[in-house]
Amino acid sequence: MRIAELIQRWNKIAQTRTAVRSYTVHLPLRDAARIEALHMMYPDRSDSQLMADLIRAALDELEVAMPYVPGNRVIAEDDYGDPIYEDLGPTPRFYSLSHEILRRLETAPLAK
């Protein structure tokens, strides 16, 4: 999800529930004021929902912004037959760690 899509999402009433993990966040007052302003503008969304959406959108944009660092090994060819080289940048490690941690979180017993 892109940051620009959040307003459309927040204008919709339906909210989906997914498994979550709780984090405590300490915000500078300027950011806290902006979260409160968004909550006043979109009262159907809790502060927690707004922050979760913002974090999700920021992480999605961060993934896209990670630099591609071509390696020496060809891993595929594009539609024109040109080589696609393995990515030695941070993206593959980020994906691998994210998927590994997600599997672990999904199979962990629920805290009571």
C-alpha positions in Angstrom: 0.0 0.0 0.0 1.3 3.5 -0.8 1.0 6.4 1.5 -1.3 8.1 -1.1 -3.8 5.3 -0.8 -4.3 5.7 2.9 -6.9 8.5 2.6 -9.1 6.4 0.4 -8.7 3.5 2.8 -9.6 5.6 5.8 -12.7 7.0 4.1 -14.0 3.5 3.8 -16.0 2.3 6.8 -15.1 -1.4 6.6 -12.2 -2.5 8.7 -10.6 -5.9 8.4 -9.1 -7.8 11.4 -5.9 -9.6 11.1 -3.5 -11.2 13.6 -1.5 -8.4 15.3 1.5 -7.9 17.5 1.5 -5.1 20.0 4.4 -2.5 20.2 4.8 0.5 22.4 5.9 3.6 20.5 7.1 6.8 22.0 6.4 9.7 19.6 7.8 13.2 19.5 5.0 15.7 20.3 4.8 16.9 16.7 4.1 13.4 15.4 1.7 12.7 18.3 -0.3 15.8 17.3 -0.4 14.7 13.7 -1.8 11.2 14.8 -4.4 13.0 16.9 -5.3 15.3 14.0 -5.8 12.2 11.7 -7.9 10.6 14.4 -10.1 13.6 14.6 -10.4 13.6 10.8 -11.1 9.9 10.6 -12.9 9.1 13.9 -13.9 5.6 12.8 -10.2 4.7 12.9 -8.4 4.3 16.3 -5.0 5.9 16.8 -3.6 2.3 16.7 -5.2 1.6 13.4 -3.9 4.9 11.9 -0.4 4.2 13.1 -0.5 0.6 11.8 -1.6 1.8 8.4 1.1 4.4 8.3 3.8 1.9 9.3 2.6 -0.6 6.8 2.6 2.0 4.0 6.1 3.2 5.1 7.5 -0.3 5.1 6.0 -1.0 1.6 7.7 2.2 0.3 10.9 1.3 2.1 11.0 -2.1 0.3 10.6 -0.4 -3.1 13.3 2.1 -2.2 15.9 -0.5 -1.2 18.8 -0.3 -3.7 19.3 -3.1 -6.2 23.0 -4.2 -6.2 23.6 -6.5 -9.2 25.8 -9.5 -8.5 27.8 -11.6 -11.0 25.4 -14.6 -11.1 22.6 -14.5 -13.7 19.4 -15.8 -12.1 16.9 -15.2 -15.0 16.3 -13.4 -18.3 13.9 -10.6 -18.9 11.3 -10.6 -21.7 14.0 -9.4 -24.2 16.5 -12.1 -23.3 18.7 -9.8 -21.3 20.3 -11.2 -18.1 18.8 -10.5 -14.7 21.5 -10.6 -12.1 21.1 -11.7 -8.4 20.5 -8.8 -6.0 23.3 -8.4 -3.5 21.6 -5.4 -1.9 19.5 -5.4 1.3 16.2 -6.5 -0.4 16.8 -10.3 -0.4 17.9 -10.3 3.2 15.0 -8.2 4.3 12.5 -10.5 2.5 14.2 -13.6 3.9 14.2 -12.3 7.5 10.7 -11.0 7.2 9.3 -14.3 6.0 11.3 -16.3 8.6 10.0 -14.1 11.4 6.4 -14.1 10.1 6.4 -18.0 10.0 7.7 -18.0 13.6 5.1 -15.4 14.8 2.3 -17.3 13.1 3.2 -20.6 14.8 4.0 -19.1 18.2 1.5 -19.8 20.9 -0.8 -16.9 21.7 0.1 -15.0 24.8 -2.5 -14.9 27.6 
